[in-house]
């Protein structure tokens, strides 16, 4: 009996290892590409408004589909969903690394976003299932630690691979790790029964939301080249409005299976948290995408040097995330969220003052510290203000808003760069706009966000 129990514990540990390895790949994939984008531009002959889709395409698809990925996991089981998602991620990592043109590269990145959206919620569910209930808090801490490690190493790994080998090896880097993760998950993670095999999925809502966001982002991209009165741009903006109206109509009719169910929408404090997330999410994405562009194309940094520059932000992010967890019960979430947003806004403002010195390091540290205070505190507040049975869904929706908001924000930034005279003034102006966006988020948080001092759940 003792041998069987020990064997089961060993399998659980190996299953958790596989899960955390897969989590590491998902988390590292955005930040690893950030310093390599200038090298991709040179080889693929892309301009800066097109190259942002290397990160944006992945983020947009990931963000839109992550809630649906969680529902698919409920329908067919988490292990099956994870293996399907990891297989998609693995296949299109190979295709991306072998890309011969821009459409092939961007399509691969979007398909990898589909795989990540299936993997992410399945990973979270399996991780909590494999750990004893009394160690659930420890599981959450491990998940945050893995994400923090991946975010910190991402720019360094991406820069190193791009400098020593090629940016293509950032794709190839995923192949052996994802293969091992899939095998270990299949071997050591028990096959789970579907949680809710009869659950329905709001496919029409997903299509309408994707169409709306994609039309808007493409309109911004083409507008920087052709102007807002160009027939193509006008057509895309019209499509954006049509898809947006269709999305709201579909969501009203979908009821409980909607991407954002009615009881969540009717929760005013959740709406405030969602709005704050949308306005602040671009700060992280723009920082990791456009600062390496400036350092590489203007300052002449190597890819690895521009990747290393991002490490102070990631370290500050990780440290303040830990501090936020300790302070939450003492101060409540609202103070941490508001201070965090002010840090994000101030960090963006300092970054906008691009110069020949190294003042941007100070801006990166402030930005990272603000993100570290904001992200975990917002998630905890969201869980505290919804019904217990909606906690996972609410967290997934906030994550969806964070990723899609970041994607839309990058689209706005790309349009600003497209209309600018040069890359330095364009990035500076984009960062100023992002600082203003974050400050709007601060105003919303200060006026409307609230939660119990201690995260007790209440009726939504």
RODO-2510 file (C-alpha; in nm, 4 decimals, decimal comma):
residues 460
     n   res          X          Y          Z
     1     x     0,0000     0,0000     0,0000
     2     x     0,2820     0,2409     0,0891
     3     x     0,4533     0,1560    -0,2414
     4     x     0,1362     0,2310    -0,4397
     5     x     0,0896     0,5626    -0,2576
     6     x     0,4542     0,6595    -0,3170
     7     x     0,4229     0,5646    -0,6862
     8     x     0,1090     0,7767    -0,7174
     9     x     0,2845     1,0747    -0,5581
    10     x     0,5781     1,0299    -0,7969
    11     x     0,3405     1,0299    -1,0947
    12     x     0,1719     1,3436    -0,9640
    13     x     0,5065     1,5190    -0,9323
    14     x     0,6021     1,4233    -1,2880
    15     x     0,2582     1,5321    -1,4096
    16     x     0,3016     1,8690    -1,2389
    17     x     0,6461     1,9024    -1,3927
    18     x     0,4975     1,8468    -1,7392
    19     x     0,2266     2,1040    -1,6695
    20     x     0,4713     2,3673    -1,5476
    21     x     0,7005     2,3062    -1,8459
    22     x     0,4061     2,3710    -2,0788
    23     x     0,3090     2,6788    -1,8756
    24     x     0,6656     2,8056    -1,9119
    25     x     0,6452     2,7772    -2,2931
    26     x     0,3190     2,9735    -2,3113
    27     x     0,4433     3,2465    -2,0783
    28     x     0,7815     3,2847    -2,2461
    29     x     0,6441     3,3000    -2,5997
    30     x     0,5365     3,6652    -2,5954
    31     x     0,8409     3,8152    -2,4286
    32     x     1,0949     3,5957    -2,6129
    33     x     1,0017     3,7422    -2,9499
    34     x     1,0178     4,1063    -2,8382
    35     x     1,3946     4,1621    -2,8875
    36     x     1,3964     3,9529    -3,2081
    37     x     1,1317     4,1550    -3,3951
    38     x     1,3883     4,3927    -3,5573
    39     x     1,5797     4,0901    -3,6922
    40     x     1,2541     3,9468    -3,8311
    41     x     1,1814     4,2826    -3,9954
    42     x     1,5173     4,2810    -4,1718
    43     x     1,4944     3,9246    -4,2995
    44     x     1,1264     3,9392    -4,3993
    45     x     1,1453     4,2994    -4,5265
    46     x     0,8614     4,4115    -4,2954
    47     x     0,7846     4,7569    -4,1632
    48     x     0,7115     4,8245    -3,7978
    49     x     0,3332     4,8357    -3,8444
    50     x     0,3405     4,4827    -3,9895
    51     x     0,5970     4,3328    -3,7531
    52     x     0,3839     4,4104    -3,4470
    53     x     0,1551     4,1277    -3,5638
    54     x     0,4266     3,8773    -3,4701
    55     x     0,3315     3,9483    -3,1083
    56     x    -0,0161     4,0894    -3,1660
    57     x    -0,1487     3,8003    -3,3758
    58     x    -0,0544     3,5491    -3,1081
    59     x    -0,1922     3,7666    -2,8285
    60     x    -0,5191     3,8509    -3,0044
    61     x    -0,6123     3,4903    -3,0834
    62     x    -0,4967     3,3706    -2,7400
    63     x    -0,6999     3,6386    -2,5624
    64     x    -1,0209     3,5924    -2,7612
    65     x    -1,0200     3,2125    -2,7302
    66     x    -0,8969     3,1547    -2,3740
    67     x    -1,2471     3,1535    -2,2201
    68     x    -1,3695     2,9180    -2,4923
    69     x    -1,0659     2,6980    -2,4258
    70     x    -1,1781     2,6626    -2,0657
    71     x    -1,5242     2,5535    -2,1750
    72     x    -1,3810     2,3014    -2,4196
    73     x    -1,1785     2,1572    -2,1303
    74     x    -1,5023     2,1190    -1,9335
    75     x    -1,6650     1,9385    -2,2272
    76     x    -1,3942     1,6927    -2,3354
    77     x    -1,1658     1,6839    -2,0301
    78     x    -0,8569     1,8824    -1,9365
    79     x    -0,5913     1,6311    -2,0376
    80     x    -0,7393     1,5845    -2,3854
    81     x    -0,7683     1,9614    -2,4268
    82     x    -0,4109     2,0140    -2,3124
    83     x    -0,2686     1,7524    -2,5493
    84     x    -0,4707     1,8923    -2,8408
    85     x    -0,3560     2,2475    -2,7645
    86     x     0,0078     2,1478    -2,7157
    87     x     0,0029     1,9530    -3,0431
    88     x    -0,1272     2,2603    -3,2294
    89     x     0,1339     2,4763    -3,0570
    90     x     0,4101     2,2308    -3,1465
    91     x     0,3064     2,1903    -3,5114
    92     x     0,2846     2,5623    -3,5819
    93     x     0,6070     2,6344    -3,3960
    94     x     0,7688     2,4145    -3,6594
    95     x     0,5785     2,5879    -3,9408
    96     x     0,6691     2,9305    -3,7999
    97     x     1,0368     2,8439    -3,7832
    98     x     1,0273     2,7301    -4,1473
    99     x     0,8288     3,0327    -4,2700
   100     x     0,9256     3,1514    -4,6168
   101     x     0,7104     3,4656    -4,6259
   102     x     0,5214     3,7088    -4,4034
   103     x     0,1703     3,5510    -4,4363
   104     x     0,3084     3,2095    -4,3395
   105     x     0,4875     3,3574    -4,0379
   106     x     0,1884     3,5561    -3,9103
   107     x    -0,0570     3,2693    -3,9698
   108     x     0,1716     3,0402    -3,7687
   109     x     0,1776     3,2845    -3,4790
   110     x    -0,2020     3,3112    -3,4831
   111     x    -0,2357     2,9305    -3,4864
   112     x     0,0037     2,9087    -3,1918
   113     x    -0,2381     3,1403    -3,0105
   114     x    -0,5129     2,8798    -3,0657
   115     x    -0,2924     2,6137    -2,9087
   116     x    -0,2062     2,8367    -2,6128
   117     x    -0,5750     2,9200    -2,5558
   118     x    -0,6520     2,5477    -2,5255
   119     x    -0,3497     2,4733    -2,3081
   120     x    -0,3781     2,7575    -2,0558
   121     x    -0,7108     2,6764    -1,8827
   122     x    -0,6404     2,3027    -1,9031
   123     x    -0,3032     2,3597    -1,7331
   124     x    -0,4610     2,5524    -1,4472
   125     x    -0,7292     2,2885    -1,3920
   126     x    -0,4857     1,9960    -1,4009
   127     x    -0,2380     2,1677    -1,1694
   128     x    -0,5005     2,2243    -0,8996
   129     x    -0,6304     1,8672    -0,9419
   130     x    -0,2863     1,7133    -0,8923
   131     x    -0,2145     1,9077    -0,5724
   132     x    -0,3924     1,8337    -0,2436
   133     x    -0,6726     2,0777    -0,1656
   134     x    -0,4917     2,2135     0,1382
   135     x    -0,2002     2,3134    -0,0869
   136     x    -0,4083     2,5065    -0,3402
   137     x    -0,2432     2,8332    -0,2378
   138     x     0,0979     2,6804    -0,2966
   139     x    -0,0150     2,5726    -0,6441
   140     x    -0,1149     2,9278    -0,7287
   141     x     0,2220     3,0515    -0,6052
   142     x     0,4050     2,7983    -0,8212
   143     x     0,2050     2,9038    -1,1262
   144     x     0,2929     3,2695    -1,0679
   145     x     0,6578     3,1770    -1,0079
   146     x     0,6800     2,9851    -1,3360
   147     x     0,5177     3,2730    -1,5254
   148     x     0,7516     3,5218    -1,3594
   149     x     1,0578     3,3115    -1,4450
   150     x     0,9411     3,2786    -1,8076
   151     x     0,8744     3,6527    -1,8389
   152     x     1,2197     3,7284    -1,7005
   153     x     1,4081     3,4773    -1,9160
   154     x     1,2028     3,5370    -2,2318
   155     x     1,3856     3,8465    -2,3651
   156     x     1,7238     3,6972    -2,2739
   157     x     1,6532     3,3604    -2,4389
   158     x     1,4976     3,5259    -2,7444
   159     x     1,7834     3,7716    -2,7839
   160     x     2,0478     3,5033    -2,7362
   161     x     1,8925     3,2665    -2,9906
   162     x     1,8384     3,5459    -3,2445
   163     x     2,1954     3,6739    -3,2069
   164     x     2,3818     3,3408    -3,2039
   165     x     2,1619     3,1398    -3,4412
   166     x     1,8507     3,3010    -3,5891
   167     x     1,5113     3,4279    -3,4764
   168     x     1,3758     3,1029    -3,6247
   169     x     1,5296     2,9152    -3,3330
   170     x     1,2852     3,0849    -3,0972
   171     x     1,0199     2,8756    -3,2724
   172     x     1,2399     2,5645    -3,2773
   173     x     1,3135     2,6130    -2,9060
   174     x     0,9508     2,5127    -2,8394
   175     x     0,9706     2,1784    -3,0207
   176     x     1,1658     1,9519    -2,7810
   177     x     1,0139     2,1123    -2,4715
   178     x     0,6549     2,0844    -2,5966
   179     x     0,7149     1,7253    -2,7091
   180     x     0,8456     1,6256    -2,3664
   181     x     0,5546     1,8052    -2,1966
   182     x     0,2962     1,6249    -2,4111
   183     x     0,4567     1,2859    -2,3486
   184     x     0,4869     1,3391    -1,9739
   185     x     0,1310     1,4669    -1,9497
   186     x     0,0002     1,1647    -2,1420
   187     x     0,2113     0,9294    -1,9291
   188     x     0,1743     1,0748    -1,5794
   189     x    -0,1434     1,2841    -1,5712
   190     x    -0,4592     1,0798    -1,5065
   191     x    -0,7321     1,0978    -1,7709
   192     x    -1,0003     1,3173    -1,6167
   193     x    -1,3717     1,2867    -1,6765
   194     x    -1,5358     1,5859    -1,8487
   195     x    -1,6578     1,8350    -1,5897
   196     x    -1,9651     1,9409    -1,7874
   197     x    -1,9987     1,7469    -2,1166
   198     x    -2,3323     1,9148    -2,1935
   199     x    -2,1952     2,2707    -2,1726
   200     x    -2,2504     2,4843    -2,4809
   201     x    -1,9975     2,7137    -2,6478
   202     x    -2,0737     3,0579    -2,7850
   203     x    -1,9085     3,0038    -3,1239
   204     x    -2,0976     3,2907    -3,2893
   205     x    -1,9821     3,5270    -3,0154
   206     x    -1,6197     3,4181    -3,0679
   207     x    -1,6467     3,4760    -3,4450
   208     x    -1,8127     3,8171    -3,4013
   209     x    -1,5581     3,9348    -3,1408
   210     x    -1,2647     3,8135    -3,3513
   211     x    -1,4064     3,9803    -3,6614
   212     x    -1,4630     4,3049    -3,4744
   213     x    -1,1139     4,3284    -3,3250
   214     x    -0,9371     4,2099    -3,6409
   215     x    -1,1248     4,4602    -3,8602
   216     x    -1,0381     4,7436    -3,6222
   217     x    -0,6701     4,6532    -3,6016
   218     x    -0,6356     4,6077    -3,9770
   219     x    -0,8079     4,9442    -4,0299
   220     x    -0,5510     5,1128    -3,8043
   221     x    -0,2663     4,9364    -3,9812
   222     x    -0,3796     5,0373    -4,3322
   223     x    -0,4769     5,3885    -4,2184
   224     x    -0,1154     5,4679    -4,1313
   225     x    -0,0211     5,3918    -4,4932
   226     x    -0,3257     5,5149    -4,6877
   227     x    -0,5167     5,7524    -4,4606
   228     x    -0,8497     5,7103    -4,2852
   229     x    -1,0520     5,8122    -4,5936
   230     x    -0,9148     5,5288    -4,8062
   231     x    -1,2030     5,2992    -4,9222
   232     x    -1,0339     4,9905    -4,7735
   233     x    -0,9955     5,1599    -4,4334
   234     x    -1,3546     5,2881    -4,4410
   235     x    -1,4730     4,9385    -4,5293
   236     x    -1,2777     4,7790    -4,2452
   237     x    -1,4103     5,0325    -3,9945
   238     x    -1,7638     4,9598    -4,1194
   239     x    -1,7001     4,5892    -4,0679
   240     x    -1,5757     4,6674    -3,7171
   241     x    -1,9041     4,8428    -3,6342
   242     x    -2,1152     4,5637    -3,7893
   243     x    -1,9280     4,2894    -3,6052
   244     x    -1,9452     4,4871    -3,2788
   245     x    -2,3233     4,5283    -3,3054
   246     x    -2,3573     4,1607    -3,3991
   247     x    -2,1447     4,0614    -3,0975
   248     x    -2,3654     4,2509    -2,8511
   249     x    -2,6824     4,1041    -3,0033
   250     x    -2,5358     3,7519    -2,9962
   251     x    -2,4211     3,7898    -2,6357
   252     x    -2,7657     3,9077    -2,5223
   253     x    -2,9305     3,6072    -2,6869
   254     x    -2,6635     3,3603    -2,5697
   255     x    -2,7508     3,4061    -2,2007
   256     x    -2,5460     3,1857    -1,9694
   257     x    -2,3246     3,0459    -2,2478
   258     x    -2,2140     3,3946    -2,3569
   259     x    -1,8436     3,4754    -2,3434
   260     x    -1,9291     3,7176    -2,0623
   261     x    -2,2533     3,5880    -1,8986
   262     x    -2,5272     3,8322    -1,7849
   263     x    -2,4613     3,7890    -1,4127
   264     x    -2,0978     3,8906    -1,4669
   265     x    -2,1917     4,1921    -1,6780
   266     x    -2,4474     4,3079    -1,4194
   267     x    -2,1783     4,3122    -1,1508
   268     x    -2,0753     4,6806    -1,1565
   269     x    -1,7566     4,6235    -0,9619
   270     x    -1,6510     4,3541    -1,2088
   271     x    -1,7269     4,5906    -1,4967
   272     x    -1,5013     4,8507    -1,3356
   273     x    -1,2203     4,5953    -1,2996
   274     x    -1,2665     4,4943    -1,6638
   275     x    -1,2543     4,8552    -1,7844
   276     x    -0,9409     4,9238    -1,5790
   277     x    -0,7778     4,6110    -1,7254
   278     x    -0,8552     4,7223    -2,0808
   279     x    -0,7098     5,0714    -2,0313
   280     x    -0,3887     4,9542    -1,8629
   281     x    -0,3057     4,6339    -2,0529
   282     x    -0,1158     4,8005    -2,3374
   283     x     0,1627     4,9238    -2,1072
   284     x     0,3304     4,5825    -2,0758
   285     x     0,2959     4,4819    -2,4402
   286     x     0,4151     4,8137    -2,5820
   287     x     0,7115     4,8236    -2,3455
   288     x     0,8446     4,4829    -2,4488
   289     x     0,7785     4,5413    -2,8210
   290     x     0,8799     4,8998    -2,8921
   291     x     1,1700     4,9656    -2,6557
   292     x     1,3799     4,6901    -2,8240
   293     x     1,2828     4,8481    -3,1582
   294     x     1,4283     5,1809    -3,0445
   295     x     1,7405     5,0290    -2,8903
   296     x     1,8151     4,8100    -3,1922
   297     x     1,7219     5,0407    -3,4782
   298     x     1,8284     5,3760    -3,3270
   299     x     2,0857     5,3032    -3,0578
   300     x     2,2513     5,0141    -3,2432
   301     x     2,2102     4,7572    -2,9645
   302     x     2,2473     4,3897    -3,0510
   303     x     1,9448     4,1641    -3,0107
   304     x     2,0762     4,0111    -2,6892
   305     x     2,1591     4,3568    -2,5465
   306     x     1,8066     4,4840    -2,6124
   307     x     1,6711     4,1673    -2,4506
   308     x     1,8849     4,2134    -2,1409
   309     x     1,7577     4,5710    -2,1034
   310     x     1,4081     4,4326    -2,0326
   311     x     1,5279     4,2179    -1,7409
   312     x     1,5011     4,4981    -1,4764
   313     x     1,1318     4,5409    -1,5609
   314     x     1,0680     4,1676    -1,5319
   315     x     1,2572     4,1421    -1,2018
   316     x     1,0671     4,4386    -1,0554
   317     x     0,7447     4,2796    -1,1811
   318     x     0,8226     3,9501    -1,0037
   319     x     0,9369     4,1087    -0,6774
   320     x     0,6379     4,3409    -0,6484
   321     x     0,3974     4,0566    -0,7327
   322     x     0,5336     3,8791    -0,4248
   323     x     0,5057     4,1958    -0,2146
   324     x     0,1485     4,2554    -0,3342
   325     x     0,0462     3,9120    -0,2102
   326     x     0,1823     3,9917     0,1348
   327     x     0,0262     4,3383     0,1531
   328     x    -0,3208     4,2574     0,0194
   329     x    -0,4709     4,1473     0,3520
   330     x    -0,3291     4,4538     0,5286
   331     x    -0,4125     4,7291     0,2826
   332     x    -0,6929     4,5863     0,0717
   333     x    -0,6747     4,5548    -0,3045
   334     x    -0,7893     4,9012    -0,4114
   335     x    -0,4844     5,0830    -0,2743
   336     x    -0,2461     4,8359    -0,4375
   337     x    -0,4310     4,8558    -0,7695
   338     x    -0,4314     5,2360    -0,7717
   339     x    -0,0645     5,2661    -0,6742
   340     x     0,0205     5,0008    -0,9328
   341     x    -0,1610     5,1878    -1,2108
   342     x     0,0114     5,5140    -1,1183
   343     x     0,3423     5,3284    -1,1434
   344     x     0,2457     5,1965    -1,4876
   345     x     0,1454     5,5440    -1,6059
   346     x     0,4590     5,7066    -1,4630
   347     x     0,6802     5,4304    -1,6052
   348     x     0,5337     5,4831    -1,9516
   349     x     0,5876     5,8586    -1,9203
   350     x     0,9563     5,8110    -1,8306
   351     x     0,9968     5,5663    -2,1201
   352     x     0,8477     5,8236    -2,3575
   353     x     1,1415     6,0567    -2,2818
   354     x     1,3703     5,8598    -2,5146
   355     x     1,7227     5,9971    -2,5122
   356     x     2,0814     5,8905    -2,5645
   357     x     2,1230     5,8134    -2,1952
   358     x     1,9921     5,5276    -1,9841
   359     x     1,6966     5,6979    -1,8168
   360     x     1,4668     5,4392    -1,9725
   361     x     1,5982     5,1827    -1,7207
   362     x     1,4340     5,3870    -1,4439
   363     x     1,1088     5,3907    -1,6434
   364     x     1,1247     5,0144    -1,6926
   365     x     1,1710     4,9511    -1,3200
   366     x     0,8766     5,1766    -1,2287
   367     x     0,6617     5,0118    -1,4975
   368     x     0,7537     4,6618    -1,3784
   369     x     0,6844     4,7493    -1,0144
   370     x     0,3459     4,8951    -1,1103
   371     x     0,2546     4,5842    -1,3073
   372     x     0,3604     4,3671    -1,0147
   373     x     0,1281     4,5517    -0,7765
   374     x    -0,1597     4,5714    -1,0234
   375     x    -0,1901     4,2229    -1,1747
   376     x    -0,2230     3,9932    -0,8709
   377     x    -0,4264     4,2490    -0,6754
   378     x    -0,6777     4,2893    -0,9578
   379     x    -0,7172     3,9131    -0,9936
   380     x    -0,7737     3,8724    -0,6205
   381     x    -1,0290     4,1543    -0,6156
   382     x    -1,2167     4,0019    -0,9081
   383     x    -1,2395     3,6656    -0,7341
   384     x    -1,3621     3,8406    -0,4191
   385     x    -1,6542     4,0191    -0,5872
   386     x    -1,8169     3,7322    -0,7776
   387     x    -1,9982     3,4182    -0,6673
   388     x    -1,7607     3,1331    -0,5773
   389     x    -1,8856     2,9240    -0,8716
   390     x    -1,7909     3,2080    -1,1077
   391     x    -1,4382     3,2647    -0,9743
   392     x    -1,2547     3,0683    -1,2455
   393     x    -1,4678     3,2157    -1,5240
   394     x    -1,4215     3,5695    -1,3893
   395     x    -1,0431     3,5227    -1,3773
   396     x    -1,0461     3,3892    -1,7343
   397     x    -1,2530     3,6860    -1,8558
   398     x    -1,0121     3,9339    -1,6930
   399     x    -0,7239     3,7498    -1,8598
   400     x    -0,9096     3,7687    -2,1929
   401     x    -0,9589     4,1437    -2,1481
   402     x    -0,5925     4,1869    -2,0562
   403     x    -0,4620     4,0100    -2,3664
   404     x    -0,7153     4,1515    -2,6133
   405     x    -0,6808     4,4991    -2,4627
   406     x    -0,3063     4,4745    -2,5081
   407     x    -0,3540     4,3654    -2,8698
   408     x    -0,5854     4,6576    -2,9463
   409     x    -0,3494     4,8972    -2,7696
   410     x    -0,0576     4,7736    -2,9804
   411     x    -0,2692     4,8359    -3,2892
   412     x    -0,3250     5,1953    -3,1779
   413     x     0,0480     5,2318    -3,1075
   414     x     0,1342     5,0929    -3,4515
   415     x    -0,0939     5,3514    -3,6134
   416     x     0,0759     5,6298    -3,4154
   417     x     0,4163     5,5078    -3,5368
   418     x     0,2870     5,4869    -3,8928
   419     x     0,1860     5,8533    -3,8883
   420     x     0,5105     5,9696    -3,7240
   421     x     0,8128     6,1195    -3,8978
   422     x     1,0604     5,8763    -3,7429
   423     x     1,0727     5,5796    -3,5071
   424     x     1,2006     5,7783    -3,2070
   425     x     0,9239     6,0387    -3,2106
   426     x     0,6665     5,7705    -3,2935
   427     x     0,7572     5,5446    -3,0027
   428     x     0,7801     5,8426    -2,7673
   429     x     0,4337     5,9623    -2,8683
   430     x     0,2894     5,6099    -2,8417
   431     x     0,4287     5,5755    -2,4887
   432     x     0,2770     5,9123    -2,3941
   433     x    -0,0621     5,7921    -2,5173
   434     x    -0,0200     5,4713    -2,3173
   435     x     0,0594     5,6735    -2,0050
   436     x    -0,2679     5,8636    -2,0592
   437     x    -0,4589     5,5381    -2,1103
   438     x    -0,3192     5,4066    -1,7820
   439     x    -0,4141     5,7273    -1,6020
   440     x    -0,7741     5,6889    -1,7262
   441     x    -0,7597     5,3407    -1,5761
   442     x    -0,6442     5,4934    -1,2469
   443     x    -0,9424     5,7322    -1,2428
   444     x    -1,1854     5,4436    -1,3046
   445     x    -1,0185     5,2310    -1,0360
   446     x    -1,0192     5,5144    -0,7821
   447     x    -1,3867     5,5973    -0,8394
   448     x    -1,5463     5,2588    -0,9009
   449     x    -1,3293     4,9618    -0,7982
   450     x    -1,3881     4,8068    -0,4587
   451     x    -1,3768     4,4721    -0,2859
   452     x    -1,3862     4,3347     0,0684
   453     x    -1,0681     4,4111     0,2634
   454     x    -1,0249     4,0384     0,3134
   455     x    -1,1238     3,8465    -0,0026
   456     x    -1,4578     3,7102     0,1111
   457     x    -1,6830     3,6199    -0,1773
   458     x    -2,0221     3,7708    -0,2058
   459     x    -2,3213     3,7616    -0,4346
   460     x    -2,2375     3,8968    -0,7799
***
